[in-house]
Each structure stands twice: as C-alpha cells, then as structure tokens.
Amino acid sequence: MNQDVRFGAQSAGHPKISLRLSLALLAFFLLIFSWPAFPAEEGHYKILEVKPHVFVWLAEDILEQEGDPNFSRASNAGFVITPEGVVVINTTNTPFNARDLLYEIRQRTSLPVRFVINTSSLPDAMLGNEAFADFRPAILSTPAAAIQMNRYQSELAGRIESDWRLAENMRGIHPTPPDQTFDREMTLPIASPQIKLINLGDNISPGDAAVYLPQSKVLFLGDLFENQYIPQMASGNIRRWISELRKVESWDVDVFVPGHGEPGGRQQVEQFRHFLVWLLGQVQSGIGQHKTEQQIETAMVPFQNYHWRAPELQSKLVAAVYQQLAGDNKEASASPKSPNP
C-alpha cells in the first residue's frame, strides 16, 4: 500500500483532523512559494544621490567574511554620471562589493566607466578595482598611494603563503593598483561637470587625495574624514591630518563624503577634526608624563566621549599615534643642537 492511500485511509475516520491538516499544509505551501525573493545583497548597502548625477554607495556597518580581515569594513564608494561616461570614486574592500556598485551604475546608465579614482592606498578603498577591468578605465591615484598599493600587492603573496585562512578569504580577489598617477592636482578630461583630483599629501596614509566637484559642491575625502567611525591610521601623520581637515573645511562645499559613515556637512568634518585634536592631546600628554604605550592605551580605551562605530580599532589607533609621536621625539633628541652664540 503506498503512502498516499495509507494517509487517506487514516484521515477518513477523522474528518475534522483531515480538514485542519489540509488547510495547514495549503497555508504552508502558499507561504513558501509566495515569499518574496530578496537579492542576496539586500540591506548591506544603500545608494544616495547627494546631488544630481552624483551618487554615494554607502556600506552597512558589517564585518566582511571575505577579503583582507585587516580591512573587513567596506569603505564608501561613489560614482558620477557624465555625458562622456562614468567616474567611479573608490571601489570598496572586495570585488564582490564592487560588483554591487557596478550593478547600481548599470541601473542608471549604459555609459562605460571611464575613470576609477582611489583616494587612498588603504585596501578597503581599492580592492574592488578589478571589477571594472572590462571597461579598461584609467585607474588613478597619487604617486605615493600607488607605491603603497603596489607594495601591498607584492607583500600579500607572502602573507597568503603563510596563512591558509587569509588564502581562503582572498580567494577570487586580485589587487589591481592604479595605472596612472597625478602629482598635485588634475582635472579629468571631461567637458562637464568639472571633476578635480587633489593630492592632500601624507595624512592617514601616504598620498591621500580628494575628489572635488566644484559645480555640485561635493567633496569626496575618503578615509581623511570618517563620520561617527573610529578611523584606521596607517603610516600617516596626525598633525598634518588635522591641518588638512582645517584647510578643506574652508572650501566651497555642501556635501562632504567620508570614507565610512553618512555624507555630512562642515559640522561633521569639524567634529571629526576635534576628535583627532583630542586624541593627539591625550597621547601627547601621556608621553610627556613618561607613560608607556600600554599605560596610555589603558587610560584612554574605551574612548569615553566617542561611542562611534568600529570600536575595536581604538587600541590600534592609540598605538599608531603613540608610535608616531614617540618617533618624532627620538628624531628631535637625536638631531644635532645648534652651538651657543
């Protein structure tokens, strides 16, 4: 006797149970087959049009399982649609996220991607470069940032060889450094809108850059500005970082696009600068009191007045600032003193 016949025979003696069971099964199958099919990336990012034809790809605050674990948070990215093609500004921390960015571009235009700009050498802003390779765009950065990205690419091979977990995480990811650089300032060869690339020097990392749209009054600052996020600091200089932020605050800008967090105005940039001034002062004070790096970190972490995202970066940030300032002090004490007149 097959299963269907047995089920029917058993149900025949219990009509109420049979009816309820049938209705329950019907409801179950209707629920399963009518459930909306959301795309896999639903909820992981959003697109903001901050000015006409100027878009920001805003990553959700999640830790990626794929990619370099040292840069597991995707940076913001942006794109500008011009009559002559698309300009992409930063490409996030994996080509998988960059393909989401490309998908959003394709929803709005069929024009090719002509330029990819990396505002920073940090991998969370450039590991998606390869996703745009089919367009053969010019990939641009400052010379110092390009050197760092090429160094990252060459050192990654050694890291992968000695770490199987990293090899798994980086499978399918091929760092693609810039193929062109600009020195101080460059205006892209596009009739409209005007898009200026500006070398900001060594701040959070060597060769930071900004992308400025003067007509739209939008400024992409990359990791030079973080909105309510604890920043990563590579081999940069916190004093120059603060000074550079003061400078850009005076520019004619409505929208400042950060490396992480929501686009903001001048007030948000000032708030971030004040955080860096506080950080510099605290570490400087600890060094002046002859405290060790560990003692300063213990006294400061967690940051009491800055309950921002990425709190796990607090200790690394304090350590990076300490090492910079301690190094400055050693250089100052080692330099020859001028003879007395």
TAZIHU-V171404 format. One record per helix or strand. SS is the DSSP state (helix for helix, strand for strand). FROM is the first residue (numbers start at 1). TO is the last residue. Records with the same first field share a line. If there is no record, write none. Layout:
# TAZIHU-V171404
SS = FROM-TO, FROM-TO
This chain:
# TAZIHU-V171404
helix = 3-12, 15-34, 69-71, 95-106, 123-125, 129-135, 143-162, 164-169, 238-249, 266-288, 293-300, 311-334
strand = 45-51, 54-59, 77-82, 85-89, 113-117, 138-142, 180-182, 185-187, 196-201, 208-213, 218-226, 229-229, 255-260, 264-264, 309-309
